[in-house]
Amino acid sequence: MAEELFEHFRFVADKGQEPMRVDKFLVDRIKGTSRNRIQQAADGGYILVNGKPEKCSYKVRPNDVVQVMMDRPRHSTEIVPEDIPLDIVYEDDDLLVVNKPAGMVVHPGHGNYTGTLVNALAFHLGINLDLAEGLGNGEGDAEGEGEENFDFQKRCGLVHRIDKETSGLLVIAKNEDAGTSLSRQFFHKTTRRLYTAVVWGHVNENEGVIEGNIGRNKSDRTLMEYYPVGSEEGKPAVTHYRVLDRLGYVSVVECQLETGRTHQIRVHMKHLGHILFNDKQYGGDRILKGTTFSRYTQFVNGCFNVCPRQALHARTLGFKHPRTGEEMDFEAPLPADMQALIDNWKDYISNRE
């Protein structure tokens, strides 16, 4: 099974929906597909109803949310350039480095087909992206011809990603040679990436290494799961961590990635017993450490409001320039929401002492 799934289609059944097999329900709504393709997708766990995989025999009922997921991003025939401001840290003829804000999706998918970093990059670079579309046809992405029409993901552009609610640095290639060079650096683990995170709990060790496979959660495919080293499940992942500050019931840690698996830091820190602060997907959006006093509860709820997303920031990024070979290192200061969160905890600890 693929490491990451992407939403291609979503339908909400009407209030008056009569019970109907989900395969027929989808064939009636997706132009150009067949019942056999839908059945294959269901057998592979790619048909979700209300967030859970279902077989073709499932009867769709009123208000059911039916999704078709695939192991690659959904591509319309064109990604339309959008004039979305970018925080560009560096740019030359071969690449640019951007500081992505929390809340921005990197690549279209999961129901986010506009307002993404790719849409903004298409506008900034003055290109239209003509991409393939299809449901389970096994053909992959079509590559364009010429400099003005190429597959942004495969031939250049995105060589790595960060989650929607994670802020921080990304490098984007502007041509195929740069994309190849940067991709190799990520593959061979020669890039330098440091993240800052706020996690629940007192991290006992000053520093350490977390090793263990990361793969899809078997009961909820929107989540990733930790599996032991050597497991047949998932792919190997290694995270180095170092405590930067201990603030009572939370800790500020620095994480260095050897690998780049989906949700790696979030899953590895959870395995260590320290879920990221306000990480809604993994349970960090409730009070996991501390007292039951109402004053403390009010304080933590205020912190959730100050930083309304997982407290994770891709702070530094380093690599060799694909053309010159020069070592390049960039740093993005903590965004205002995470800095305010840390300041609030520092004030809380100070007043308590």
Secondary structure in CASP SS format (residue, H / E / C, confidence):
PFRMAT SS
TARGET T0000
AUTHOR 0000-0000-0000
METHOD secondary structure of the structure
MODEL  1
M C 1.00
A C 1.00
E C 1.00
E C 1.00
L C 1.00
F E 1.00
E E 1.00
H E 1.00
F E 1.00
R E 1.00
F E 1.00
V E 1.00
A C 1.00
D C 1.00
K C 1.00
G C 1.00
Q C 1.00
E C 1.00
P C 1.00
M E 1.00
R E 1.00
V H 1.00
D H 1.00
K H 1.00
F H 1.00
L H 1.00
V H 1.00
D C 1.00
R C 1.00
I C 1.00
K C 1.00
G C 1.00
T C 1.00
S C 1.00
R H 1.00
N H 1.00
R H 1.00
I H 1.00
Q H 1.00
Q H 1.00
A H 1.00
A H 1.00
D H 1.00
G C 1.00
G C 1.00
Y C 1.00
I E 1.00
L E 1.00
V E 1.00
N C 1.00
G C 1.00
K E 1.00
P E 1.00
E C 1.00
K C 1.00
C C 1.00
S C 1.00
Y C 1.00
K E 1.00
V E 1.00
R C 1.00
P C 1.00
N C 1.00
D C 1.00
V E 1.00
V E 1.00
Q E 1.00
V E 1.00
M E 1.00
M E 1.00
D C 1.00
R C 1.00
P C 1.00
R C 1.00
H C 1.00
S C 1.00
T C 1.00
E E 1.00
I E 1.00
V C 1.00
P C 1.00
E C 1.00
D C 1.00
I C 1.00
P C 1.00
L C 1.00
D C 1.00
I E 1.00
V E 1.00
Y E 1.00
E E 1.00
D C 1.00
D C 1.00
D C 1.00
L E 1.00
L E 1.00
V E 1.00
V E 1.00
N E 1.00
K E 1.00
P C 1.00
A C 1.00
G C 1.00
M C 1.00
V C 1.00
V C 1.00
H C 1.00
P C 1.00
G E 1.00
H C 1.00
G C 1.00
N E 1.00
Y C 1.00
T C 1.00
G C 1.00
T C 1.00
L H 1.00
V H 1.00
N H 1.00
A H 1.00
L H 1.00
A H 1.00
F H 1.00
H H 1.00
L H 1.00
G C 1.00
I C 1.00
N C 1.00
L E 1.00
D E 1.00
L C 1.00
A C 1.00
E C 1.00
G C 1.00
L C 1.00
G C 1.00
N C 1.00
G C 1.00
E C 1.00
G C 1.00
D C 1.00
A C 1.00
E C 1.00
G C 1.00
E C 1.00
G C 1.00
E C 1.00
E C 1.00
N C 1.00
F C 1.00
D C 1.00
F C 1.00
Q C 1.00
K C 1.00
R C 1.00
C C 1.00
G C 1.00
L E 1.00
V C 1.00
H C 1.00
R C 1.00
I C 1.00
D C 1.00
K C 1.00
E C 1.00
T C 1.00
S E 1.00
G E 1.00
L E 1.00
L E 1.00
V E 1.00
I E 1.00
A E 1.00
K C 1.00
N C 1.00
E H 1.00
D H 1.00
A H 1.00
G H 1.00
T H 1.00
S H 1.00
L H 1.00
S H 1.00
R H 1.00
Q H 1.00
F H 1.00
F H 1.00
H C 1.00
K C 1.00
T C 1.00
T C 1.00
R E 1.00
R E 1.00
L E 1.00
Y E 1.00
T E 1.00
A E 1.00
V E 1.00
V E 1.00
W E 1.00
G C 1.00
H C 1.00
V C 1.00
N C 1.00
E C 1.00
N C 1.00
E E 1.00
G E 1.00
V E 1.00
I E 1.00
E E 1.00
G C 1.00
N E 1.00
I E 1.00
G E 1.00
R E 1.00
N C 1.00
K C 1.00
S C 1.00
D C 1.00
R C 1.00
T C 1.00
L C 1.00
M E 1.00
E E 1.00
Y E 1.00
Y E 1.00
P C 1.00
V C 1.00
G C 1.00
S C 1.00
E C 1.00
E C 1.00
G C 1.00
K E 1.00
P C 1.00
A C 1.00
V E 1.00
T E 1.00
H E 1.00
Y E 1.00
R E 1.00
V E 1.00
L E 1.00
D E 1.00
R E 1.00
L E 1.00
G C 1.00
Y C 1.00
V E 1.00
S E 1.00
V E 1.00
V E 1.00
E E 1.00
C E 1.00
Q E 1.00
L E 1.00
E C 1.00
T C 1.00
G C 1.00
R C 1.00
T C 1.00
H C 1.00
Q H 1.00
I H 1.00
R H 1.00
V H 1.00
H H 1.00
M H 1.00
K H 1.00
H H 1.00
L H 1.00
G C 1.00
H C 1.00
I C 1.00
L E 1.00
F C 1.00
N C 1.00
D C 1.00
K H 1.00
Q H 1.00
Y H 1.00
G C 1.00
G C 1.00
D C 1.00
R C 1.00
I C 1.00
L C 1.00
K C 1.00
G C 1.00
T C 1.00
T C 1.00
F C 1.00
S H 1.00
R H 1.00
Y H 1.00
T H 1.00
Q H 1.00
F H 1.00
V H 1.00
N H 1.00
G H 1.00
C H 1.00
F H 1.00
N H 1.00
V H 1.00
C C 1.00
P C 1.00
R C 1.00
Q C 1.00
A C 1.00
L E 1.00
H E 1.00
A E 1.00
R E 1.00
T E 1.00
L E 1.00
G E 1.00
F E 1.00
K E 1.00
H C 1.00
P C 1.00
R C 1.00
T C 1.00
G C 1.00
E C 1.00
E E 1.00
M E 1.00
D E 1.00
F E 1.00
E E 1.00
A C 1.00
P C 1.00
L C 1.00
P C 1.00
A H 1.00
D H 1.00
M H 1.00
Q H 1.00
A H 1.00
L H 1.00
I H 1.00
D H 1.00
N H 1.00
W H 1.00
K H 1.00
D H 1.00
Y H 1.00
I H 1.00
S H 1.00
N H 1.00
R H 1.00
E C 1.00
END
